[in-house]
Amino acid sequence: MKDYVIRQERPEDYGTVENLVRESFWNVYRPGCSEHYVIHMLRDDPAFVKELDLVMEKDGVIIGQNMFMRTVIDSDDGNVIDVLTMGPICIAPALKRRGYGKALLDYSIEKAAGLGYGAVLFEGNIRFYGKSGFTYASEFGIRYHGLPEEADASFFLCRELIPGYLDGITGVYQTPHGYYVSDEDVERFDSGFPTKEKLRLPGQIF
């Protein structure tokens, strides 16, 4: 039996969700994190998909969230292919590795497919996302913008939501501009949250 509910995020959830994202990403990819500020800004971005702005609740408490943005592939034949990108997605640190993340992901993908979107491309770990049907974007002939051809692109993943949507398409995926934020703006925003120690840890990529 499910012990959770997945629903759309509401304005009154914003602070709770931002704190959850901060707790989940803190010191994971860099000392501190920027994801809580990113989601704060993306909600007002024209590419933000409000119908896919989702939270997961357990016992009335928000324990997870996921969100999507519209973006494009600039195909090599000159066409522009509409796709989605995803994230940040997270589960409360104390509840990770219990299946909640996969449940939220699978629900999100099913909802996106039901809304008629053709494919989702984003940056993630194949060990987790492969369980929900994602594979390397390179298998579809899609390249990550600005990445040299010889560079490792194993972080760049794709899943078709409409079978065959990317057939015959090669090109370059464009990250929505809203994901790019300045360190100064992040610091200013983060000062409104409880103080946490930034640590330089093994495995961080920034």
Backbone as CSV, one residue per row, in Angstrom:
resi,resn,N_x,N_y,N_z,CA_x,CA_y,CA_z,C_x,C_y,C_z
1,MET,0.833,-1.189,0.000,0.000,0.000,0.000,0.878,1.254,0.000
2,LYS,0.517,2.255,-0.799,1.291,3.489,-0.867,1.147,4.277,0.437
3,ASP,2.269,4.760,0.955,2.217,5.613,2.148,2.593,7.049,1.796
4,TYR,2.314,7.436,0.557,2.654,8.781,0.109,1.595,9.280,-0.861
5,VAL,1.601,10.588,-1.076,0.743,11.246,-2.060,1.639,12.128,-2.916
6,ILE,1.407,12.141,-4.227,2.118,13.055,-5.122,1.103,14.046,-5.665
7,ARG,1.420,15.322,-5.566,0.498,16.376,-6.009,1.306,17.548,-6.566
8,GLN,0.603,18.504,-7.157,1.273,19.710,-7.639,1.712,20.585,-6.453
9,GLU,2.852,21.222,-6.629,3.318,22.175,-5.628,2.375,23.377,-5.585
10,ARG,2.170,23.913,-4.375,1.362,25.112,-4.186,2.240,26.239,-3.646
11,PRO,1.849,27.501,-3.855,2.679,28.616,-3.376,3.055,28.515,-1.898
12,GLU,2.148,28.007,-1.090,2.468,27.906,0.339,3.530,26.840,0.638
13,ASP,3.847,26.003,-0.363,4.888,24.980,-0.193,6.292,25.504,-0.498
14,TYR,6.389,26.665,-1.119,7.670,27.087,-1.709,8.823,27.073,-0.705
15,GLY,8.622,27.682,0.454,9.698,27.733,1.436,10.109,26.353,1.916
16,THR,9.120,25.502,2.176,9.396,24.134,2.630,10.179,23.365,1.570
17,VAL,9.759,23.507,0.325,10.419,22.781,-0.769,11.846,23.284,-0.958
18,GLU,12.042,24.589,-0.897,13.396,25.129,-1.066,14.318,24.637,0.035
19,ASN,13.806,24.558,1.257,14.625,24.044,2.357,14.931,22.560,2.170
20,LEU,13.938,21.797,1.687,14.146,20.376,1.405,15.229,20.182,0.338
21,VAL,15.157,20.976,-0.729,16.148,20.889,-1.802,17.534,21.237,-1.258
22,ARG,17.595,22.273,-0.443,18.878,22.674,0.153,19.454,21.547,1.004
23,GLU,18.640,20.945,1.853,19.116,19.856,2.704,19.594,18.669,1.868
24,SER,18.896,18.395,0.777,19.209,17.225,-0.046,20.498,17.395,-0.850
25,PHE,20.770,18.625,-1.312,21.915,18.849,-2.196,23.135,19.446,-1.492
26,TRP,23.006,19.778,-0.222,24.091,20.477,0.469,25.375,19.641,0.475
27,ASN,26.461,20.216,-0.017,27.794,19.586,-0.069,27.849,18.337,-0.945
28,VAL,26.848,18.110,-1.799,26.860,16.921,-2.658,27.731,17.159,-3.897
29,TYR,27.432,18.186,-4.662,28.164,18.449,-5.907,29.206,19.550,-5.764
30,ARG,29.103,20.315,-4.695,30.005,21.442,-4.435,29.900,21.749,-2.949
31,PRO,30.819,22.535,-2.392,30.602,23.015,-1.023,29.338,23.880,-0.982
32,GLY,28.410,23.541,-0.108,27.104,24.195,-0.113,26.277,23.683,-1.273
33,CYS,25.393,24.516,-1.828,24.636,24.134,-3.025,23.944,25.366,-3.599
34,SER,23.478,25.232,-4.825,22.742,26.319,-5.476,21.333,25.904,-5.890
35,GLU,21.000,24.624,-5.739,19.754,24.103,-6.291,18.507,24.750,-5.684
36,HIS,18.566,25.117,-4.420,17.390,25.750,-3.796,17.127,27.130,-4.397
37,TYR,18.181,27.820,-4.775,17.999,29.108,-5.447,17.534,28.905,-6.887
38,VAL,18.077,27.893,-7.534,17.667,27.591,-8.915,16.161,27.363,-8.978
39,ILE,15.638,26.520,-8.093,14.198,26.231,-8.149,13.396,27.485,-7.796
40,HIS,13.905,28.294,-6.898,13.245,29.559,-6.540,13.075,30.444,-7.773
41,MET,14.096,30.480,-8.616,14.065,31.320,-9.810,13.270,30.674,-10.952
42,LEU,13.378,29.366,-11.097,12.749,28.705,-12.249,11.232,28.773,-12.222
43,ARG,10.633,28.859,-11.052,9.164,28.894,-10.987,8.574,30.046,-11.791
44,ASP,9.346,31.127,-11.974,8.859,32.283,-12.731,9.381,32.317,-14.165
45,ASP,10.090,31.271,-14.564,10.656,31.222,-15.909,9.565,30.820,-16.906
46,PRO,9.511,31.440,-18.086,8.489,31.085,-19.082,8.542,29.621,-19.512
47,ALA,9.710,28.982,-19.382,9.848,27.585,-19.802,9.411,26.591,-18.725
48,PHE,9.083,27.084,-17.541,8.687,26.231,-16.420,7.342,25.565,-16.711
49,VAL,7.246,24.255,-16.450,6.005,23.512,-16.712,5.253,23.360,-15.385
50,LYS,4.274,24.210,-15.161,3.578,24.221,-13.868,2.853,22.902,-13.586
51,GLU,2.347,22.273,-14.645,1.619,21.009,-14.452,2.536,19.887,-13.974
52,LEU,3.847,20.067,-14.150,4.818,19.046,-13.758,5.692,19.512,-12.598
53,ASP,5.182,20.478,-11.834,5.851,20.958,-10.623,5.261,20.172,-9.460
54,LEU,5.950,19.115,-9.033,5.348,18.099,-8.181,6.051,17.978,-6.832
55,VAL,5.259,17.655,-5.813,5.816,17.317,-4.503,5.252,15.967,-4.065
56,MET,6.025,15.292,-3.220,5.601,14.028,-2.617,5.421,14.257,-1.114
57,GLU,4.272,13.827,-0.605,3.967,13.971,0.824,3.872,12.605,1.486
58,LYS,4.363,12.528,2.706,4.201,11.332,3.541,3.763,11.809,4.921
59,ASP,2.625,11.318,5.374,2.074,11.732,6.672,1.933,13.251,6.775
60,GLY,1.527,13.862,5.659,1.291,15.298,5.643,2.534,16.156,5.555
61,VAL,3.712,15.535,5.421,4.977,16.263,5.348,5.571,16.091,3.950
62,ILE,6.049,17.175,3.363,6.673,17.091,2.040,8.037,16.434,2.166
63,ILE,8.219,15.327,1.455,9.479,14.571,1.539,10.219,14.522,0.205
64,GLY,9.596,15.032,-0.868,10.254,14.973,-2.168,9.659,15.986,-3.122
65,GLN,10.411,16.275,-4.192,9.915,17.195,-5.218,10.591,16.863,-6.550
66,ASN,9.915,17.272,-7.629,10.487,17.184,-8.971,9.850,18.275,-9.825
67,MET,10.575,18.729,-10.840,10.063,19.765,-11.721,10.693,19.623,-13.102
68,PHE,10.022,20.209,-14.097,10.448,20.094,-15.485,10.452,21.467,-16.148
69,MET,11.307,21.594,-17.159,11.383,22.796,-17.982,11.312,22.399,-19.450
70,ARG,10.671,23.250,-20.244,10.687,23.047,-21.696,12.025,23.534,-22.257
71,THR,12.583,22.780,-23.185,13.796,23.208,-23.861,13.814,22.596,-25.259
72,VAL,14.955,22.664,-25.952,14.998,22.215,-27.348,16.287,21.470,-27.658
73,ILE,16.213,20.717,-28.748,17.393,20.191,-29.432,17.513,20.957,-30.744
74,ASP,18.661,21.558,-30.956,18.946,22.165,-32.257,19.481,21.065,-33.159
75,SER,18.624,20.575,-34.060,19.020,19.416,-34.851,19.965,19.819,-35.974
76,ASP,20.750,18.849,-36.406,21.773,19.114,-37.419,21.178,19.492,-38.768
77,ASP,19.891,19.198,-38.978,19.264,19.556,-40.257,18.593,20.933,-40.203
78,GLY,18.803,21.655,-39.092,18.282,23.020,-38.988,16.947,23.134,-38.290
79,ASN,16.325,22.021,-37.940,15.044,22.072,-37.225,15.268,22.241,-35.718
80,VAL,14.231,22.645,-35.039,14.258,22.770,-33.583,13.260,21.762,-33.016
81,ILE,13.744,20.873,-32.153,12.920,19.792,-31.617,12.578,20.103,-30.157
82,ASP,11.300,20.206,-29.856,10.862,20.497,-28.486,11.021,19.265,-27.594
83,VAL,11.668,19.454,-26.431,11.837,18.383,-25.453,11.698,18.982,-24.055
84,LEU,11.766,18.118,-23.067,11.780,18.541,-21.671,13.151,18.291,-21.057
85,THR,13.470,19.069,-20.033,14.530,18.689,-19.123,13.931,18.648,-17.725
86,MET,14.667,18.048,-16.791,14.083,17.725,-15.488,15.033,18.122,-14.369
87,GLY,14.442,18.494,-13.244,15.222,18.690,-12.040,15.376,20.150,-11.664
88,PRO,15.760,20.403,-10.414,16.193,19.386,-9.459,15.058,18.450,-9.020
89,ILE,15.461,17.217,-8.722,14.573,16.221,-8.125,15.253,15.732,-6.859
90,CYS,14.496,15.607,-5.782,15.131,15.121,-4.551,14.125,14.457,-3.629
91,ILE,14.678,13.679,-2.712,13.945,13.065,-1.609,14.667,13.469,-0.328
92,ALA,13.931,13.657,0.756,14.542,14.001,2.040,15.671,13.026,2.357
93,PRO,16.830,13.528,2.768,17.991,12.657,2.992,17.705,11.443,3.872
94,ALA,16.893,11.597,4.902,16.615,10.483,5.818,15.787,9.378,5.171
95,LEU,15.160,9.666,4.017,14.279,8.685,3.373,14.824,8.189,2.034
96,LYS,16.069,8.504,1.734,16.653,8.036,0.475,16.873,6.526,0.520
97,ARG,16.917,5.937,-0.681,17.163,4.496,-0.861,16.043,3.629,-0.281
98,ARG,14.829,4.169,-0.281,13.670,3.386,0.172,12.618,3.267,-0.924
99,GLY,12.953,3.705,-2.130,12.020,3.570,-3.238,11.186,4.799,-3.523
100,TYR,11.248,5.808,-2.659,10.437,7.007,-2.875,10.900,7.782,-4.113
101,GLY,12.205,7.863,-4.309,12.721,8.594,-5.462,12.266,7.996,-6.774
102,LYS,12.336,6.673,-6.875,11.905,6.011,-8.108,10.393,6.175,-8.305
103,ALA,9.629,6.085,-7.224,8.175,6.262,-7.324,7.835,7.665,-7.832
104,LEU,8.526,8.678,-7.303,8.289,10.053,-7.742,8.715,10.242,-9.190
105,LEU,9.855,9.690,-9.544,10.353,9.804,-10.916,9.393,9.141,-11.899
106,ASP,8.984,7.913,-11.605,8.117,7.181,-12.532,6.764,7.881,-12.694
107,TYR,6.222,8.406,-11.597,4.960,9.153,-11.675,5.139,10.391,-12.548
108,SER,6.236,11.109,-12.337,6.511,12.338,-13.085,6.609,12.067,-14.581
109,ILE,7.333,11.008,-14.923,7.532,10.668,-16.331,6.205,10.270,-16.980
110,GLU,5.413,9.504,-16.252,4.104,9.085,-16.772,3.196,10.302,-16.997
111,LYS,3.247,11.258,-16.073,2.431,12.470,-16.204,2.909,13.304,-17.392
112,ALA,4.225,13.425,-17.562,4.774,14.185,-18.697,4.361,13.545,-20.019
113,ALA,4.412,12.228,-20.074,3.996,11.522,-21.288,2.510,11.761,-21.558
114,GLY,1.707,11.758,-20.499,0.279,11.981,-20.650,-0.065,13.371,-21.147
115,LEU,0.839,14.324,-20.924,0.641,15.688,-21.413,1.139,15.868,-22.847
116,GLY,1.682,14.789,-23.424,2.057,14.827,-24.837,3.497,15.202,-25.136
117,TYR,4.333,15.333,-24.120,5.737,15.652,-24.372,6.466,14.444,-24.964
118,GLY,7.458,14.730,-25.839,8.064,13.650,-26.621,9.271,12.986,-26.027
119,ALA,10.079,13.734,-25.257,11.313,13.173,-24.703,11.794,14.041,-23.540
120,VAL,12.545,13.419,-22.645,13.177,14.117,-21.519,14.674,13.881,-21.602
121,LEU,15.452,14.967,-21.516,16.913,14.871,-21.481,17.413,15.665,-20.278
122,PHE,18.383,15.122,-19.569,18.921,15.841,-18.408,20.220,15.176,-17.954
123,GLU,20.809,15.755,-16.925,22.070,15.253,-16.388,21.788,14.413,-15.155
124,GLY,22.282,13.180,-15.134,22.027,12.314,-13.995,22.882,11.063,-14.033
125,ASN,22.686,10.235,-13.028,23.461,9.002,-12.864,22.691,7.822,-13.461
126,ILE,23.290,7.175,-14.451,22.613,6.064,-15.144,22.263,4.924,-14.183
127,ARG,23.021,4.767,-13.103,22.755,3.663,-12.169,21.381,3.805,-11.529
128,PHE,20.955,5.044,-11.287,19.619,5.270,-10.740,18.581,5.419,-11.844
129,TYR,18.830,6.316,-12.772,17.809,6.665,-13.761,17.616,5.584,-14.817
130,GLY,18.606,4.724,-14.994,18.444,3.611,-15.928,17.322,2.667,-15.517
131,LYS,17.025,2.619,-14.217,15.942,1.760,-13.724,14.574,2.272,-14.140
132,SER,14.521,3.522,-14.597,13.253,4.107,-15.040,13.255,4.394,-16.541
133,GLY,14.085,3.641,-17.268,14.009,3.693,-18.724,14.909,4.706,-19.405
134,PHE,15.766,5.392,-18.648,16.694,6.341,-19.267,17.926,5.606,-19.799
135,THR,18.496,6.155,-20.841,19.753,5.651,-21.370,20.612,6.837,-21.770
136,TYR,21.810,6.558,-22.272,22.712,7.645,-22.653,22.147,8.389,-23.861
137,ALA,22.143,9.716,-23.786,21.626,10.535,-24.891,22.413,10.295,-26.172
138,SER,23.676,9.913,-26.029,24.508,9.644,-27.216,23.931,8.524,-28.064
139,GLU,23.175,7.618,-27.450,22.560,6.527,-28.208,21.471,7.046,-29.147
140,PHE,20.977,8.257,-28.882,19.990,8.888,-29.762,20.640,9.884,-30.724
141,GLY,21.974,10.013,-30.644,22.648,10.975,-31.508,22.511,12.407,-31.035
142,ILE,22.214,12.585,-29.725,22.050,13.922,-29.168,23.311,14.284,-28.375
143,ARG,23.856,15.462,-28.639,25.093,15.913,-28.003,24.785,17.001,-26.975
144,TYR,25.622,17.084,-25.968,25.459,18.088,-24.917,26.166,19.364,-25.343
145,HIS,25.476,20.483,-25.281,26.028,21.739,-25.785,27.363,22.080,-25.115
146,GLY,28.327,22.491,-25.907,29.607,22.939,-25.380,30.552,21.847,-24.947
147,LEU,30.156,20.592,-25.079,31.004,19.487,-24.637,31.839,18.980,-25.812
148,PRO,33.152,18.952,-25.674,33.986,18.436,-26.767,33.617,16.994,-27.110
149,GLU,33.784,16.654,-28.376,33.340,15.341,-28.853,33.985,14.192,-28.101
150,GLU,35.236,14.368,-27.685,35.956,13.276,-27.027,35.688,13.208,-25.521
151,ALA,34.945,14.178,-24.981,34.707,14.245,-23.531,33.698,13.182,-23.088
152,ASP,33.766,12.815,-21.834,32.839,11.849,-21.251,31.450,12.476,-21.133
153,ALA,30.476,11.882,-21.810,29.104,12.399,-21.759,28.168,11.407,-21.073
154,SER,28.729,10.550,-20.222,27.905,9.507,-19.595,26.908,10.071,-18.586
155,PHE,27.065,11.341,-18.229,26.120,12.002,-17.319,24.860,12.466,-18.032
156,PHE,24.883,12.478,-19.369,23.814,13.089,-20.162,22.855,12.001,-20.627
157,LEU,21.633,12.039,-20.088,20.691,10.933,-20.250,19.445,11.362,-21.021
158,CYS,18.756,10.381,-21.566,17.571,10.655,-22.373,16.562,9.525,-22.227
159,ARG,15.296,9.890,-22.271,14.221,8.894,-22.404,13.159,9.450,-23.331
160,GLU,12.821,8.682,-24.340,11.686,9.039,-25.191,10.393,8.780,-24.430
161,LEU,9.451,9.693,-24.526,8.114,9.508,-23.966,7.135,9.089,-25.053
162,ILE,7.399,9.525,-26.277,6.666,9.047,-27.452,7.635,8.160,-28.226
163,PRO,7.355,6.864,-28.349,8.286,5.979,-29.060,8.593,6.501,-30.463
164,GLY,9.873,6.573,-30.787,10.294,7.028,-32.103,10.379,8.532,-32.256
165,TYR,10.131,9.282,-31.171,10.102,10.754,-31.253,11.434,11.317,-31.756
166,LEU,12.524,10.657,-31.409,13.847,11.158,-31.799,14.458,10.373,-32.960
167,ASP,13.655,9.529,-33.594,14.169,8.760,-34.739,14.696,9.701,-35.823
168,GLY,15.892,9.421,-36.295,16.455,10.186,-37.401,16.943,11.574,-37.022
169,ILE,16.929,11.888,-35.720,17.349,13.221,-35.275,18.737,13.135,-34.644
170,THR,19.643,13.976,-35.084,20.895,14.201,-34.375,21.004,15.705,-34.147
171,GLY,21.660,16.084,-33.080,21.757,17.508,-32.817,22.266,17.812,-31.430
172,VAL,22.117,19.069,-31.034,22.681,19.565,-29.779,21.564,19.995,-28.832
173,TYR,21.602,19.432,-27.637,20.653,19.791,-26.571,21.076,21.105,-25.923
174,GLN,20.085,21.949,-25.628,20.353,23.248,-25.010,19.782,23.282,-23.583
175,THR,20.641,23.487,-22.617,20.175,23.667,-21.237,19.441,25.002,-21.123
176,PRO,18.246,25.041,-20.532,17.550,26.322,-20.366,18.405,27.321,-19.585
177,HIS,18.362,28.585,-19.992,19.202,29.608,-19.375,18.904,29.778,-17.888
178,GLY,17.690,29.449,-17.482,17.310,29.637,-16.087,18.120,28.829,-15.094
179,TYR,18.784,27.777,-15.560,19.591,26.957,-14.656,20.924,27.621,-14.305
180,TYR,21.300,28.624,-15.057,22.570,29.294,-14.798,22.349,30.453,-13.834
181,VAL,22.955,30.369,-12.662,22.807,31.419,-11.641,24.193,31.824,-11.158
182,SER,24.291,33.041,-10.639,25.592,33.527,-10.171,25.814,33.133,-8.712
183,ASP,27.084,32.927,-8.361,27.431,32.575,-6.982,26.996,33.675,-6.020
184,GLU,27.096,34.920,-6.470,26.719,36.040,-5.600,25.223,35.997,-5.265
185,ASP,24.402,35.710,-6.277,22.954,35.631,-6.041,22.609,34.446,-5.145
186,VAL,23.310,33.338,-5.335,23.087,32.165,-4.479,23.419,32.502,-3.030
187,GLU,24.554,33.151,-2.817,24.974,33.506,-1.460,23.955,34.417,-0.789
188,ARG,23.461,35.375,-1.545,22.487,36.320,-1.002,21.210,35.586,-0.591
189,PHE,20.735,34.702,-1.462,19.521,33.933,-1.176,19.738,32.998,0.003
190,ASP,20.891,32.332,0.031,21.164,31.339,1.074,21.272,31.971,2.462
191,SER,21.584,33.257,2.516,21.725,33.918,3.809,20.404,33.968,4.577
192,GLY,19.292,33.724,3.888,17.990,33.695,4.547,17.643,32.350,5.169
193,PHE,18.539,31.376,5.045,18.314,30.034,5.587,19.201,29.822,6.818
194,PRO,18.896,28.800,7.637,19.774,28.500,8.775,21.207,28.228,8.293
195,THR,22.165,28.645,9.080,23.575,28.482,8.707,23.954,27.002,8.666
196,LYS,24.644,26.624,7.587,25.176,25.270,7.449,26.629,25.374,6.998
197,GLU,27.441,24.408,7.389,28.862,24.451,7.043,29.080,23.924,5.622
198,LYS,29.802,24.693,4.839,30.198,24.245,3.507,31.474,23.421,3.622
199,LEU,31.463,22.244,3.012,32.618,21.352,3.083,33.082,20.963,1.688
200,ARG,34.402,20.876,1.523,34.975,20.326,0.296,35.139,18.823,0.510
201,LEU,34.363,18.020,-0.250,34.323,16.584,-0.036,34.736,15.824,-1.288
202,PRO,35.249,14.606,-1.132,35.581,13.781,-2.305,34.332,13.519,-3.141
203,GLY,34.495,13.524,-4.448,33.384,13.228,-5.349,32.618,14.439,-5.820
204,GLN,32.849,15.590,-5.205,32.201,16.806,-5.686,32.753,17.162,-7.058
205,ILE,31.912,17.745,-7.911,32.333,18.003,-9.287,32.529,19.482,-9.570
206,PHE,32.180,20.354,-8.631,32.393,21.783,-8.826,33.266,22.330,-7.688
